[in-house]
Amino acid sequence: MGKAMSRRIIVTGASRGIGRAIAVKLAEEGDEIVVNFLRNEAAANETAELIRGKGAEPILCQANVRHEDDLKKLAAVFDGVDILVHNAAIGALKPYDKIRKNHWDLTLESSLRPFWLLTKLCPLNPKALVIGLSSLGSRRFIPGYAAMGAAKAGLEALTRQLAVELSPRKIRVNTICGGLIRTDALNYFPEGELMISRAEEATPLGRMGLPEDIAGAAWLLTRPEADWMTGQTLVVDGGLSLL
């Protein structure tokens, strides 16, 4: 049985956390994977080594997803893209009345706009796969999540729009909506420790999520068995949203 063809993959925000876990999980022998990072080149190099250990070829690309010129640079790495993962996100975690205009703009410019703009700029191959990353704050209350929740809800809506508009080229677009995931981002939530303890108690499967849980869902979307799945938001939260 012959070896599967190698793929060209872009993962934004791939230096740490969920982005790193996805980049490493997707890596297969012969693949070329762009490891996008903002500032932490040392962490990006660690991701690259993990990818290299799986027989794939990492390509580091420093780019700020808020800036169109940087997105153009990122999109130009390959002349054809097979998998595009929108993971990078940054934003204000404040009550609605404490958010300043620049906080709001930062959140949407980094967490929503690139999902549209980078998808538009990338030379997506026929039958390519685009994956967005959302969270439960898109559909339920989380303290301090007004701006980010709005951005993630917009991302889920855009998933449906892009799926239909890109369907003539057989390009699939899906988003993963994660529950509370144990990453460094939890340090920035106003009630982070309380959120963690409540989530651990309330989640039916009895634990918080790990970056690898989200990476596993991304991997599933790349399988041939998912070829008829598009425009969907896949909730991966240990059952937390059921309560």
N, C-alpha and C positions, 0 to 999 in steps of 0.2 A: 504494500500500500504506500503510495507516494506521500511525501511530506506536504502539508498544507502550505499555501503561499504565504510569504511574510506580509505583514501589514504595517502601515504607517499610522501612528497614533499620536495625538496631542492631548496632554492632560494639563490643564491650568492649575496653578497652586499645588504643584506636585512635590514640593520639597519636604513636606511634613504631613502628619495626620492622615485625614481621609484621602487627600490627593496622592500621597506617597503610597498608601495601601492599594489604591486603585491602579496606579501605574505599575506597581510590582506584580499585582495579581494578574493583570492583563498581559504581562510580558510573556511572549513565547519565543522560542528559538528563531532567530532571523528577523524578528520585528524591529522596527525603528521607532523609538518612543521619545517624543519631545518632553523633557522635564522643565516645565515653566516654573519660574520662581521670581519673587519680587526683590528681596534683599539678601536672604540667607543662602549664600552660595555654598557654604560648608554643608548645610543640610541637604541642598540639592545634589551635591556630590555623593552624599551617603545614599540617597535614593538611586543615583546613577549606578553605584556599585552593586546594589541589590538587583537592579535590572540586568546589569552585565552578568551577574551570577546565574541568571536564568537563560543565558545565551542570546539575549536581545541587545540591541545597540542603543544606548541612551544618547540624547542630544540635549545639552543644557541650553536654555534660552531665557535670559533675563528680560522680563517685559512686565509692564504695569498694565493690567487689563482695563484700567480707567482711560488710558490714552490711545486714541485711534492709531497713531503712528506705530506704537508698540504692538498693537493687534495686527497691523499690516505686516510687521516684521515676523510675528509669530505665524501668521497665516502663510507667509512666503517660504517657510522652511522646507516644505514639501510642494511638489507640483501636483500631488494628489493625496488626499487624506481619507483613510478608511474608518477611523474612529476618532471622534472629537468629544472630549469630556470637559464640561464646564464645571470646575470645582472651586476655583478661586472666589473668595467672597470676603468682604470686610465692611464694617458698618458700625453705626452708633447703637449702643445698647442702653437706651435711656427711656424713661417715661415720656409719653407724647409731648407733654408740656415743657420738657427739658431739652428736647431736640431742637437744635438750631438749623437754619436753612442749609449751612454747609455740611452738617451731619447727614441731613436727609439726602442731599445730592451725592455725597460720598457713598452712601449705602446703595443707592440705585445705580450709580455709575459703575460700581465695582461688582455688584451682585445680580443685577438684572440686565443692564444694557449690553454687556459683553455676550450674553446668551444670544441676543439678536445679531449684534454686529460681527462677532467673530465667526458665527455660523455663516453669515452673508459673505465675509471676506475669504473664508477658507475654500480652496478648490476641492470640494467634496467629490469623491469618486461615486459613480453609480453604485447603489446598494450600500453606501456608507451608513454609519450609525452615529447619531448625536445623542449624548447623554447629559442631562442637567442634574444638578444636586439641589434639592429643596429640603425642607424640614417641617416638623409638625406646627411650627409657628405660622405657617401659611394658612392654617385652618382652625387653630385654637389659640386661646390666650396663653402667652408666656410673658412674665414680667420683663419690661424693658425692650420688648420685641416689636414695637410699633413699626419702625422703619424697615427692619429686616423682614418682618412678617409680610409687609406689603410687597417687598421685593420678591420674596419667595412665592407669594400668591400670583404675582405677575409672571414669574417664570413658569409656573404650572399652566397658566392660561396660554402663554406663548408656546409651550410644548404642543398644545393641540393645534394652534395655528400653523406652526412650522411643519408639523407632521403632514397636514393636508397639502400645504403649498409645495413641499419637497417630494411628495409621493409620486409625481410623474417620473422622477429620476430613481424611484425605488429606494430613496433615502429614508431611513426610519429615525424618529425622534421620540425619545422617552425620558422621563425624569424619575429619579429616586428620591422619595421623601423619607428622610431618616428621623428616627426618634432621638432621644437624648444620647449622644455619643461621647465617650470618654476621650476628649482631646484637650489641648491647651486652651481652646476657645472658652471652655467653661470658667476659666479664671476671670473672664471679663464680664460675666453676667452679674447683675446687682445682687441676686439671691442664689448664687451658684451652688453653694453647699446645700442649701435647703432644697433646691431643685434636684440635686443628685439623690439625696436621701428619700425624697418623695417618689422619684422615678423608680428607684430600686425597690421600694415597697409596693408600688402600684403596678409595675410591669408584670403581666401574667407569666411571662417566661422567666421572671425572677432575677433579672440582672440588667444593668445598663448595656447599651450597645458599644461595640468596639469598631474602630475604623475598618477592620477586616470584615465586619458584617455588611457594611455598605459596599466594600470592594467585591464581596461575593455576589451581591445583587448586580453590580455592574458587569461582572464576568458572565452571569447568567444571560444578560441582555445581548452579549456577543455570540452566544451559542446559536447554531443553525436552527435549533428548536424554537427560538424566539423570532424567527424571520417574519412572522405574520403579526407581530406586536408593534404597534406604533401609536403615538399620541397619548400614551398612558403615563400615569403617575403611580409608581410602584411604592407602596408604603412598607417600610422596613423598620419596625419599632418594637418588636417583641410582644406586640399586642396592646401596647399602651393606649393607642387611640380608640380601642374598642370600649374603653371604660368611661 
